[in-house]
Amino acid sequence: MVSIAGPEAHGHTRPRPAVLRALGHAEPPARIELDGETFHHVETLKHDSWAATAVYRSPRRTAKCKFNRTQAIGLLPMRWLGRLLAAREQWFMVRLVGIQGIPVSLGAVSVDGRPLPNAVAHEWIAGHALAEGEQVDDRFFPTLTAILAAVHRRGVAHVDLHKRENLLVDDAGRPHLIDYQISFGVPAGGVSAFLLGGLLRLLQRCDEYHLLKHRVKHRPDQVGLSLDDMHRMRPWWIRAHRCVAVPFRTVRRRLLAALRIRSRTGHAHSEAFPEVAHRRAA
């Protein structure tokens, strides 16, 4: 397990203030109960404005638990947001149960018998996020394509597939599709399926585009396309999204740099306590 870098490794930055941490000054609990077992804290992987994510272990197995936001913003309470985010992610994990390559939910999270409605947990998958330039085997992307197709058949769009951090390579080299915090789903049948079916299909096409782009970057020999081809193929709705998302990300990075939480580059690995997915870039 990789150890968390302390401020001495990033002397030019400082830890996030409480308002920019999901749990404020608090940390993930030392002990939780899941599926009838007691799990002890092993490592905190990430603690940003939205959630604190940590690894826990029992005598039999390992779990990953996400504690969504409870910290207020000034006088504005935010516990409702943490409960909403946890409920959404749990809904998606239940919806996708049985698909190989999707983390298995471990049910409700409790501390000393008290349920934590802002928390969600699933089995730990030993591995790493797909790295820049990483060479994967011949089966990786065909398997990942099959996983995504199964997700889509369940009436779900991942939505956040443009991030390599959500593509996990396990210790055997197999792919897993993780993190459903901002995913979109439509219940089968009924009025909602009729009204939102078009949006679901559009978002699923975005998923397919981003997966193809990852494949072009990592296994261009399997698709016969270049990144220039992908830029020309980019759908108009992705171009429109980038017109909003890129400036927002730039402003956010500049704000974090101005607060000395990140270096002048604004990159996540420059934080005093960078999340695991970005430590390899540090």
Buried (B, 14 or more C-beta within 10 A) or exposed (E): EEEBBEEEEBEEBBBBEEEBBBBBEBBBBEEBBBBEBEBEBBBBBBBBBBBBBBBBBBEEBBBBBBBBBBBEEEEEEBBEBBBBBBEBBBBBBEBBEEBEBBBEBBBBBBBEEEEBBBBBBBBBBEBBBBBEEBEBEEEBBEBBBBBBBBBBEBBBBBBBBBBBBBBBBEEEEBBBBBBBBEBBBBEEEEEEEEEBEEEBEBBBBBBBBBBBBBBBBBBEEEBEBEEEBBEEEEEEEBEEEEEEEEEEEEEEBEEBBEEEBBBEEBBBBBBBBBBBBBBEEE
